[in-house]
Amino acid sequence: MPFSLAILAASLWALSSEMVEDAFVDLSYSTLFGWANLLKGMALSGMVLLGILLVLVRYALGEIGPVLSYIKIASAFLLVAIGIYWLIASLGGGYRIFDELNEVRKKATSSRSLLLVTQLTMVEELEIMLIVLPLVLSYHAIEAGISTTFGIMFSLAVAALLRKRFERVLIRRFRYFKLVSGLTLLIMAALIFFE
């Protein structure tokens, strides 16, 4: 497939917003579990997800050719599902990330385990993978790579620049941020589906 500027723009927004949210969540986890446990948990969860992905690619590559057009459609529907979830979460009483963090804070007082932080960071990494994977499966790996690289740099820059104000800024605008991200994922799904 040819390079698509529209898909690049949509994936830039979707991945950047998801990674800014993840940066906020990871900063919160660092205060709960400590930086060492957070980094170990992120590395472990990344290795698990990468291992699963490598096994799927290794054993599915030979079988994937005949059904590639169906995979492209399924990828578009996956993006629609994530986009609808973000829309519902942002419109229906606000996004619940802050409630989730309070729940984690309660669990952290009783157990500061590496297993818990690995599980929590795996959820964050899985959300990113669920945005990148449909792009790659629909022949937009270049757009996915550019968007992922930019998203990482952008989220780290925002977190570093805002530091302590990061949570206050995010709390006030997070609902709208996710609303626009949900719409962007729906647009990206339509672009992939109808190309």
CYANA upper distance limits for C-alpha pairs under 8 A (distance plus 0.5 A):
  1 MET  CA    139 TYR  CA      6.24
  1 MET  CA    140 HIS  CA      7.60
  3 PHE  CA    140 HIS  CA      7.60
  3 PHE  CA    142 ILE  CA      7.97
  3 PHE  CA    143 GLU  CA      7.78
  4 SER  CA      8 LEU  CA      6.70
  4 SER  CA    140 HIS  CA      8.36
  4 SER  CA    143 GLU  CA      8.00
  5 LEU  CA      9 ALA  CA      6.64
  6 ALA  CA     10 ALA  CA      6.74
  6 ALA  CA    188 MET  CA      8.31
  6 ALA  CA    191 LEU  CA      8.28
  7 ILE  CA     11 SER  CA      6.42
  7 ILE  CA    143 GLU  CA      7.50
  7 ILE  CA    188 MET  CA      6.31
  7 ILE  CA    191 LEU  CA      7.38
  7 ILE  CA    192 ILE  CA      8.31
  8 LEU  CA     12 LEU  CA      6.40
  8 LEU  CA    143 GLU  CA      5.52
  8 LEU  CA    144 ALA  CA      7.92
  8 LEU  CA    146 ILE  CA      8.31
  8 LEU  CA    147 SER  CA      7.28
  9 ALA  CA     13 TRP  CA      6.91
 10 ALA  CA     14 ALA  CA      6.70
 10 ALA  CA    184 THR  CA      6.04
 10 ALA  CA    185 LEU  CA      7.33
 10 ALA  CA    187 ILE  CA      7.72
 10 ALA  CA    188 MET  CA      6.21
 11 SER  CA     15 LEU  CA      6.31
 11 SER  CA    131 ILE  CA      8.47
 11 SER  CA    143 GLU  CA      7.85
 11 SER  CA    144 ALA  CA      7.45
 11 SER  CA    147 SER  CA      6.44
 11 SER  CA    184 THR  CA      8.35
 11 SER  CA    185 LEU  CA      8.10
 11 SER  CA    188 MET  CA      7.62
 12 LEU  CA     16 SER  CA      6.32
 12 LEU  CA    146 ILE  CA      8.40
 12 LEU  CA    147 SER  CA      5.12
 12 LEU  CA    148 THR  CA      8.01
 12 LEU  CA    150 PHE  CA      7.74
 12 LEU  CA    151 GLY  CA      7.29
 13 TRP  CA     17 SER  CA      6.50
 13 TRP  CA    181 SER  CA      7.17
 13 TRP  CA    184 THR  CA      7.70
 14 ALA  CA     18 GLU  CA      6.70
 14 ALA  CA    131 ILE  CA      8.33
 14 ALA  CA    181 SER  CA      5.79
 14 ALA  CA    182 GLY  CA      8.30
 14 ALA  CA    184 THR  CA      7.01
 14 ALA  CA    185 LEU  CA      6.99
 15 LEU  CA     19 MET  CA      6.45
 15 LEU  CA    128 ILE  CA      7.33
 15 LEU  CA    131 ILE  CA      7.75
 15 LEU  CA    147 SER  CA      7.02
 15 LEU  CA    148 THR  CA      6.92
 15 LEU  CA    151 GLY  CA      6.14
 16 SER  CA     20 VAL  CA      6.59
 16 SER  CA    147 SER  CA      8.05
 16 SER  CA    148 THR  CA      8.22
 16 SER  CA    150 PHE  CA      7.73
 16 SER  CA    151 GLY  CA      4.61
 16 SER  CA    152 ILE  CA      7.75
 16 SER  CA    154 PHE  CA      7.17
 16 SER  CA    155 SER  CA      7.09
 17 SER  CA     21 GLU  CA      6.78
 17 SER  CA    151 GLY  CA      8.22
 17 SER  CA    155 SER  CA      8.50
 17 SER  CA    177 PHE  CA      7.49
 17 SER  CA    178 LYS  CA      7.86
 17 SER  CA    181 SER  CA      7.34
 18 GLU  CA     22 ASP  CA      6.67
 18 GLU  CA    127 GLU  CA      8.30
 18 GLU  CA    128 ILE  CA      7.44
 19 MET  CA     23 ALA  CA      6.51
 19 MET  CA    128 ILE  CA      8.10
 19 MET  CA    151 GLY  CA      6.55
 19 MET  CA    152 ILE  CA      7.00
 19 MET  CA    155 SER  CA      6.12
 20 VAL  CA     24 PHE  CA      6.86
 20 VAL  CA    151 GLY  CA      8.33
 20 VAL  CA    154 PHE  CA      8.07
 20 VAL  CA    155 SER  CA      4.99
 20 VAL  CA    156 LEU  CA      8.17
 20 VAL  CA    158 VAL  CA      7.83
 20 VAL  CA    159 ALA  CA      8.05
 21 GLU  CA     25 VAL  CA      6.75
 22 ASP  CA     26 ASP  CA      6.39
 22 ASP  CA    124 GLU  CA      6.71
 23 ALA  CA     27 LEU  CA      6.58
 23 ALA  CA    155 SER  CA      6.73
 23 ALA  CA    156 LEU  CA      7.43
 23 ALA  CA    159 ALA  CA      7.07
 24 PHE  CA     28 SER  CA      6.83
 24 PHE  CA    159 ALA  CA      7.65
 24 PHE  CA    166 PHE  CA      7.73
 24 PHE  CA    167 GLU  CA      7.39
 25 VAL  CA     29 TYR  CA      6.69
 25 VAL  CA    101 LEU  CA      8.19
 26 ASP  CA     30 SER  CA      6.61
 26 ASP  CA     38 LEU  CA      8.06
 26 ASP  CA    121 THR  CA      8.05
 27 LEU  CA     31 THR  CA      7.21
 28 SER  CA     32 LEU  CA      7.05
 28 SER  CA    101 LEU  CA      8.20
 29 TYR  CA     33 PHE  CA      6.34
 29 TYR  CA     34 GLY  CA      7.86
 29 TYR  CA     38 LEU  CA      7.22
 29 TYR  CA    117 VAL  CA      7.92
 30 SER  CA     34 GLY  CA      5.11
 30 SER  CA     35 TRP  CA      5.44
 30 SER  CA     37 ASN  CA      8.31
 30 SER  CA     38 LEU  CA      6.30
 31 THR  CA     35 TRP  CA      8.03
 32 LEU  CA    105 ARG  CA      7.24
 32 LEU  CA    108 ALA  CA      6.86
 32 LEU  CA    112 ARG  CA      8.09
 33 PHE  CA     37 ASN  CA      6.41
 33 PHE  CA     38 LEU  CA      6.88
 33 PHE  CA    108 ALA  CA      7.79
 33 PHE  CA    112 ARG  CA      6.28
 33 PHE  CA    113 SER  CA      8.19
 33 PHE  CA    117 VAL  CA      7.72
 34 GLY  CA     38 LEU  CA      6.72
 35 TRP  CA     39 LEU  CA      6.54
 36 ALA  CA     40 LYS  CA      6.68
 37 ASN  CA     41 GLY  CA      6.41
 37 ASN  CA    114 LEU  CA      6.40
 37 ASN  CA    117 VAL  CA      7.63
 38 LEU  CA     42 MET  CA      6.55
 38 LEU  CA    114 LEU  CA      8.35
 38 LEU  CA    117 VAL  CA      6.78
 38 LEU  CA    118 THR  CA      8.13
 39 LEU  CA     43 ALA  CA      6.61
 40 LYS  CA     44 LEU  CA      6.58
 40 LYS  CA    114 LEU  CA      8.02
 40 LYS  CA    118 THR  CA      8.14
 41 GLY  CA     45 SER  CA      6.51
 41 GLY  CA    114 LEU  CA      6.63
 41 GLY  CA    115 LEU  CA      7.84
 41 GLY  CA    117 VAL  CA      5.96
 41 GLY  CA    118 THR  CA      4.44
 41 GLY  CA    119 GLN  CA      8.17
 41 GLY  CA    121 THR  CA      7.17
 42 MET  CA     46 GLY  CA      6.45
 42 MET  CA    117 VAL  CA      8.34
 42 MET  CA    118 THR  CA      6.62
 42 MET  CA    121 THR  CA      6.21
 42 MET  CA    122 MET  CA      7.62
 43 ALA  CA     47 MET  CA      6.64
 44 LEU  CA     48 VAL  CA      6.72
 44 LEU  CA    118 THR  CA      6.95
 45 SER  CA     49 LEU  CA      6.67
 45 SER  CA    118 THR  CA      6.06
 45 SER  CA    119 GLN  CA      7.60
 45 SER  CA    121 THR  CA      7.09
 45 SER  CA    122 MET  CA      5.38
 45 SER  CA    125 GLU  CA      8.19
 46 GLY  CA     50 LEU  CA      6.45
 46 GLY  CA    122 MET  CA      7.48
 46 GLY  CA    125 GLU  CA      7.62
 47 MET  CA     51 GLY  CA      6.39
 48 VAL  CA     52 ILE  CA      6.74
 49 LEU  CA     53 LEU  CA      6.64
 49 LEU  CA    122 MET  CA      8.19
 49 LEU  CA    126 LEU  CA      8.01
 50 LEU  CA     54 LEU  CA      6.53
 51 GLY  CA     55 VAL  CA      6.70
 52 ILE  CA     56 LEU  CA      6.71
 53 LEU  CA     57 VAL  CA      6.60
 54 LEU  CA     58 ARG  CA      6.39
 55 VAL  CA     59 TYR  CA      6.63
 56 LEU  CA     60 ALA  CA      6.10
 56 LEU  CA     61 LEU  CA      8.47
 57 VAL  CA     61 LEU  CA      5.97
 59 TYR  CA     63 GLU  CA      8.30
 60 ALA  CA     64 ILE  CA      6.32
 61 LEU  CA     65 GLY  CA      7.94
 63 GLU  CA     67 VAL  CA      8.36
 64 ILE  CA     68 LEU  CA      6.36
 67 VAL  CA     71 ILE  CA      6.84
 68 LEU  CA     72 LYS  CA      6.76
 69 SER  CA     73 ILE  CA      7.03
 70 TYR  CA     74 ALA  CA      6.61
 71 ILE  CA     75 SER  CA      6.46
 71 ILE  CA    137 LEU  CA      7.47
 71 ILE  CA    138 SER  CA      8.18
 72 LYS  CA     76 ALA  CA      6.87
 72 LYS  CA    134 PRO  CA      7.73
 72 LYS  CA    137 LEU  CA      6.76
 72 LYS  CA    138 SER  CA      5.56
 72 LYS  CA    192 ILE  CA      7.92
 72 LYS  CA    193 PHE  CA      7.62
 73 ILE  CA     77 PHE  CA      6.85
 73 ILE  CA    192 ILE  CA      8.42
 73 ILE  CA    193 PHE  CA      6.39
 74 ALA  CA     78 LEU  CA      6.66
 75 SER  CA     79 LEU  CA      6.91
 75 SER  CA    133 LEU  CA      8.22
 75 SER  CA    134 PRO  CA      4.96
 75 SER  CA    135 LEU  CA      8.07
 75 SER  CA    137 LEU  CA      7.61
 75 SER  CA    138 SER  CA      7.76
 75 SER  CA    189 ALA  CA      8.23
 76 ALA  CA     80 VAL  CA      6.78
 76 ALA  CA    134 PRO  CA      7.30
 76 ALA  CA    188 MET  CA      8.36
 76 ALA  CA    189 ALA  CA      4.92
 76 ALA  CA    190 ALA  CA      7.45
 76 ALA  CA    192 ILE  CA      6.61
 76 ALA  CA    193 PHE  CA      6.21
 77 PHE  CA     81 ALA  CA      6.65
 77 PHE  CA    189 ALA  CA      7.37
 78 LEU  CA     82 ILE  CA      6.85
 78 LEU  CA    130 LEU  CA      8.20
 78 LEU  CA    134 PRO  CA      7.95
 79 LEU  CA     83 GLY  CA      6.48
 79 LEU  CA    130 LEU  CA      8.30
 79 LEU  CA    131 ILE  CA      7.23
 79 LEU  CA    134 PRO  CA      7.82
 79 LEU  CA    185 LEU  CA      6.31
 79 LEU  CA    186 LEU  CA      7.10
 79 LEU  CA    188 MET  CA      8.06
 79 LEU  CA    189 ALA  CA      6.08
 80 VAL  CA     84 ILE  CA      6.49
 80 VAL  CA    185 LEU  CA      7.02
 80 VAL  CA    186 LEU  CA      5.70
 80 VAL  CA    189 ALA  CA      6.53
 81 ALA  CA     85 TYR  CA      6.66
 82 ILE  CA     86 TRP  CA      6.77
 82 ILE  CA    182 GLY  CA      7.69
 82 ILE  CA    185 LEU  CA      7.86
 83 GLY  CA     87 LEU  CA      6.69
 83 GLY  CA    181 SER  CA      7.66
 83 GLY  CA    182 GLY  CA      4.41
 83 GLY  CA    183 LEU  CA      6.78
 83 GLY  CA    184 THR  CA      7.96
 83 GLY  CA    185 LEU  CA      5.55
 83 GLY  CA    186 LEU  CA      6.08
 84 ILE  CA     88 ILE  CA      6.55
 84 ILE  CA    182 GLY  CA      6.72
 84 ILE  CA    186 LEU  CA      8.11
 85 TYR  CA     89 ALA  CA      6.47
 85 TYR  CA    182 GLY  CA      7.93
 86 TRP  CA     90 SER  CA      6.52
 86 TRP  CA    178 LYS  CA      6.35
 86 TRP  CA    179 LEU  CA      6.81
 86 TRP  CA    181 SER  CA      7.74
 86 TRP  CA    182 GLY  CA      5.45
 87 LEU  CA     91 LEU  CA      6.46
 87 LEU  CA    178 LYS  CA      7.52
 87 LEU  CA    179 LEU  CA      5.66
 87 LEU  CA    182 GLY  CA      5.69
 87 LEU  CA    183 LEU  CA      7.66
 88 ILE  CA     92 GLY  CA      5.93
 89 ALA  CA     93 GLY  CA      7.64
 89 ALA  CA     94 GLY  CA      6.39
 89 ALA  CA     95 TYR  CA      5.48
 89 ALA  CA     96 ARG  CA      7.86
 90 SER  CA     94 GLY  CA      5.10
 90 SER  CA     95 TYR  CA      5.44
 90 SER  CA    175 ARG  CA      5.46
 90 SER  CA    176 TYR  CA      7.46
 90 SER  CA    178 LYS  CA      6.63
 90 SER  CA    179 LEU  CA      6.02
 91 LEU  CA     95 TYR  CA      8.47
 91 LEU  CA    175 ARG  CA      8.16
 91 LEU  CA    179 LEU  CA      7.76
 94 GLY  CA    175 ARG  CA      6.30
 95 TYR  CA    174 PHE  CA      8.00
 95 TYR  CA    175 ARG  CA      6.35
 95 TYR  CA    178 LYS  CA      8.40
 96 ARG  CA    100 GLU  CA      6.73
 97 ILE  CA    101 LEU  CA      6.69
 98 PHE  CA    102 ASN  CA      6.79
 99 ASP  CA    103 GLU  CA      6.83
100 GLU  CA    104 VAL  CA      6.79
101 LEU  CA    105 ARG  CA      6.63
102 ASN  CA    106 LYS  CA      6.94
103 GLU  CA    107 LYS  CA      7.01
104 VAL  CA    108 ALA  CA      6.45
105 ARG  CA    109 THR  CA      7.06
106 LYS  CA    110 SER  CA      7.76
107 LYS  CA    111 SER  CA      6.64
107 LYS  CA    112 ARG  CA      8.49
108 ALA  CA    112 ARG  CA      5.63
112 ARG  CA    116 LEU  CA      7.85
112 ARG  CA    117 VAL  CA      8.49
113 SER  CA    117 VAL  CA      7.25
114 LEU  CA    118 THR  CA      6.51
115 LEU  CA    119 GLN  CA      6.66
116 LEU  CA    120 LEU  CA      6.70
117 VAL  CA    121 THR  CA      6.56
118 THR  CA    122 MET  CA      6.48
119 GLN  CA    123 VAL  CA      7.09
120 LEU  CA    124 GLU  CA      7.36
121 THR  CA    125 GLU  CA      6.72
122 MET  CA    126 LEU  CA      6.40
123 VAL  CA    127 GLU  CA      6.88
124 GLU  CA    128 ILE  CA      7.34
125 GLU  CA    129 MET  CA      6.78
126 LEU  CA    130 LEU  CA      6.58
127 GLU  CA    131 ILE  CA      7.17
128 ILE  CA    132 VAL  CA      6.80
129 MET  CA    133 LEU  CA      6.22
130 LEU  CA    134 PRO  CA      7.44
131 ILE  CA    135 LEU  CA      7.57
132 VAL  CA    136 VAL  CA      6.90
132 VAL  CA    144 ALA  CA      6.30
132 VAL  CA    148 THR  CA      8.31
133 LEU  CA    137 LEU  CA      6.60
134 PRO  CA    138 SER  CA      6.56
135 LEU  CA    139 TYR  CA      6.99
135 LEU  CA    140 HIS  CA      5.47
135 LEU  CA    141 ALA  CA      6.69
135 LEU  CA    143 GLU  CA      8.09
135 LEU  CA    144 ALA  CA      6.52
136 VAL  CA    140 HIS  CA      5.58
136 VAL  CA    141 ALA  CA      4.94
136 VAL  CA    144 ALA  CA      7.17
137 LEU  CA    141 ALA  CA      8.35
138 SER  CA    192 ILE  CA      7.39
140 HIS  CA    144 ALA  CA      6.73
141 ALA  CA    145 GLY  CA      6.50
142 ILE  CA    146 ILE  CA      6.68
143 GLU  CA    147 SER  CA      6.50
144 ALA  CA    148 THR  CA      6.44
145 GLY  CA    149 THR  CA      6.61
146 ILE  CA    150 PHE  CA      6.60
147 SER  CA    151 GLY  CA      6.34
148 THR  CA    152 ILE  CA      6.67
149 THR  CA    153 MET  CA      6.89
150 PHE  CA    154 PHE  CA      6.38
151 GLY  CA    155 SER  CA      6.45
152 ILE  CA    156 LEU  CA      6.69
153 MET  CA    157 ALA  CA      6.57
154 PHE  CA    158 VAL  CA      6.61
155 SER  CA    159 ALA  CA      6.60
156 LEU  CA    160 ALA  CA      6.47
157 ALA  CA    161 LEU  CA      6.41
158 VAL  CA    162 LEU  CA      6.46
158 VAL  CA    166 PHE  CA      8.22
159 ALA  CA    163 ARG  CA      6.01
159 ALA  CA    166 PHE  CA      6.74
162 LEU  CA    166 PHE  CA      5.39
164 LYS  CA    168 ARG  CA      8.44
165 ARG  CA    169 VAL  CA      6.57
166 PHE  CA    170 LEU  CA      6.54
167 GLU  CA    171 ILE  CA      6.46
168 ARG  CA    172 ARG  CA      6.97
169 VAL  CA    173 ARG  CA      6.99
170 LEU  CA    174 PHE  CA      5.64
171 ILE  CA    175 ARG  CA      8.42
173 ARG  CA    177 PHE  CA      6.61
174 PHE  CA    178 LYS  CA      6.70
175 ARG  CA    179 LEU  CA      6.70
176 TYR  CA    180 VAL  CA      6.73
177 PHE  CA    181 SER  CA      6.73
178 LYS  CA    182 GLY  CA      6.48
179 LEU  CA    183 LEU  CA      6.95
180 VAL  CA    184 THR  CA      6.59
181 SER  CA    185 LEU  CA      6.71
182 GLY  CA    186 LEU  CA      6.91
183 LEU  CA    187 ILE  CA      6.81
184 THR  CA    188 MET  CA      6.61
185 LEU  CA    189 ALA  CA      6.55
186 LEU  CA    190 ALA  CA      6.75
187 ILE  CA    191 LEU  CA      6.72
188 MET  CA    192 ILE  CA      6.75
189 ALA  CA    193 PHE  CA      6.46
190 ALA  CA    194 PHE  CA      6.46
191 LEU  CA    195 GLU  CA      6.48
